[in-house]
């Protein structure tokens, strides 16, 4: 199992691009400009953004981007060094950070969020934990809440078992999420980090 704390202490964090996910920024632009885009009228169900959870938040780039549009954004990470570094950076709104394990989610986080944003957590965890991830995210959401996610379909590894990051498929996503979520919209993001072109896939899912 990956020792994420050790990676942050040694500054060995190749997944940290120093900026928010381009796919997230693209989505927020569409959301705030009333451009429904590929998601149709599904996007309007997210407004206004109130409480948002970002599991595996790392240095908090996505947290800060979301905080400019939401009342409160909580960045969660299992590595204390990541949480401390994110907390020390200038804030853009109502964001805060907490060191906690998504798979042992404290009671105060259960049923507490309107939106969960997924970027690099799902692809980083052991593949055997993916069903537990789905349940943890669903449990964090209020009734009617949504998961907005950019999934890494093809991280460019030689084998599917190589990683992290670990690849996934649309078929696997359907099988994993359907018991707890209803798919509202999906689309390929127009904006990605260099090297991830045509390897990412956006999904908006409503908790059942």
Number of C-alpha atoms within 10 A of each C-alpha: 6 11 9 18 15 13 15 18 13 9 11 11 14 8 11 14 11 10 13 19 19 16 21 23 16 14 23 18 12 16 19 14 9 12 16 15 13 16 19 12 14 15 21 14 12 17 12 13 17 15 20 27 27 24 24 26 27 29 27 29 18 22 31 25 21 27 22 16 19 19 15 20 29 24 28 25 25 20 22 19 20 25 24 15 14 22 17 10 12 8 16 13 17 17 23 18 24 19 17 18 14 19 14 8 15 11 10 8 15 15 15 17 26 23 27 23 25 23 24 22 19 24 21 17 18 15 18 8 11 17 12 14 19 20 16 16 26 24 19 25 25 17 15 13 23 27 26 22 22 26 24 23 19 18 20 16 13 8 9 14 12 12 18 19 23 21 22 17 13 11 8 10 15 13 11 17 19 14 12 15 20 16 15 17 17 17 14 17 20 13 17 19 13 7 9 14 13 14 17 22 19 22 19 22 23 22 23 14
